[in-house]
Amino acid sequence: MTFRNAGWAQAARQAILGRLQERTGHWIDGEELEDVGGTLDGLRRMRELRDEGYIIDRRPNPIKGGRWQYRLSELSGEQLGLWRAEDW
């Protein structure tokens, strides 16, 4: 991965986190997060956020079969005081 790609991944991750935080506790369509994070990489960035300790729920979209919705738990990340791997 080049530095440019690593910087883009970090920016995409922050954009997705920002969108989830704006609507904490509310369901967001996966397509919206894909747009924010850049195509299918948006979902990859969300998995990275989970690895950082954020609690992101998912459920099947009740309207669009085969698609998913996501939400940031109201008790997530730093609010829970979770340790990340780099904190050890």
Order of alpha helices (4+ residues) and beta strands (2+ residues): alpha-beta-alpha-alpha-beta-beta
